[in-house]
Amino acid sequence: MADEFINIAEAKKHFSELIGKVAYAKKRLVITKRGRPMARLVPVEEPVHHLCEASGWLEENDPFFEAIETIVADRAKHRPRVLSDRENR
């Protein structure tokens, strides 16, 4: 989908309308200042790539997975200092 360009002065005047175009019509807008791109408005629903979707990078027995499991286990045991301080009062 091609981006639509709009200058910042027009974007200020019609911001609410532009948000509607982005949210409901799935338009992508580039806001410019003196002809230079400054910001992009895109729909929230655009696909976000997450690390958990990665595949094929590591073997199943890679040490990375053991390190991650250790970190997660240690994090589960962690007791926030704020809670520990309250219990010691």
C-alpha positions as CSV (number, residue, x, y, z in Angstrom):
1,M,0.0,0.0,0.0
2,A,1.4,3.4,-1.0
3,D,1.9,6.1,1.5
4,E,-0.1,9.3,1.2
5,F,1.8,12.5,2.0
6,I,0.4,15.5,3.9
7,N,2.1,18.6,5.3
8,I,2.1,19.2,9.0
9,A,-0.1,22.3,8.8
10,E,-2.9,20.3,7.1
11,A,-2.4,17.4,9.5
12,K,-2.9,19.7,12.4
13,K,-6.2,21.1,10.9
14,H,-7.6,17.7,10.0
15,F,-6.0,15.4,12.6
16,S,-9.2,13.7,13.7
17,E,-10.2,13.0,10.1
18,L,-6.7,11.6,9.4
19,I,-6.9,9.2,12.4
20,G,-10.2,7.9,11.0
21,K,-8.6,7.3,7.6
22,V,-5.7,5.4,9.2
23,A,-7.8,3.4,11.6
24,Y,-10.8,2.5,9.4
25,A,-9.6,2.9,5.8
26,K,-6.2,1.4,6.6
27,K,-4.4,4.4,4.9
28,R,-0.7,5.0,5.6
29,L,0.1,8.7,6.0
30,V,3.5,10.4,6.0
31,I,3.5,13.8,7.7
32,T,6.0,16.2,6.1
33,K,7.5,19.5,7.2
34,R,8.9,21.7,4.4
35,G,8.7,18.7,2.1
36,R,10.8,16.4,4.3
37,P,9.1,13.3,5.9
38,M,8.9,13.7,9.7
39,A,6.4,11.0,10.9
40,R,4.3,8.2,9.7
41,L,0.8,7.3,10.8
42,V,-0.1,3.6,10.3
43,P,-2.9,1.4,11.4
44,V,-2.4,-0.5,14.7
45,E,-3.4,-3.8,13.1
46,E,-0.3,-3.9,10.9
47,P,1.5,-7.2,11.4
48,V,4.1,-7.0,14.2
49,H,6.9,-9.6,13.9
50,H,7.8,-11.2,17.2
51,L,10.9,-13.0,18.2
52,C,8.9,-16.1,19.1
53,E,7.9,-16.5,15.4
54,A,11.6,-17.0,14.4
55,S,12.3,-20.5,13.2
56,G,15.3,-22.4,11.8
57,W,18.0,-20.3,13.4
58,L,19.1,-22.7,16.1
59,E,19.2,-26.4,16.7
60,E,16.9,-27.8,19.4
61,N,19.9,-28.7,21.6
62,D,21.5,-25.3,21.3
63,P,22.9,-23.9,24.7
64,F,20.8,-20.8,24.1
65,F,17.6,-22.6,25.1
66,E,19.2,-23.9,28.3
67,A,20.3,-20.3,29.2
68,I,16.8,-19.0,28.6
69,E,15.2,-21.7,30.8
70,T,17.7,-20.8,33.6
71,I,16.8,-17.1,33.3
72,V,13.1,-17.8,33.3
73,A,13.4,-20.1,36.4
74,D,15.6,-17.5,38.2
75,R,13.1,-14.8,37.4
76,A,10.2,-16.9,38.8
77,K,12.1,-17.2,42.1
78,H,12.9,-13.4,42.3
79,R,11.2,-11.6,45.1
80,P,11.0,-7.8,44.5
81,R,12.8,-5.7,47.1
82,V,9.7,-3.7,47.9
83,L,7.8,-6.8,48.9
84,S,10.7,-8.1,50.9
85,D,11.1,-4.8,52.8
86,R,7.4,-4.8,53.7
87,E,7.6,-8.4,55.1
88,N,10.6,-7.4,57.3
89,R,8.7,-4.5,59.0
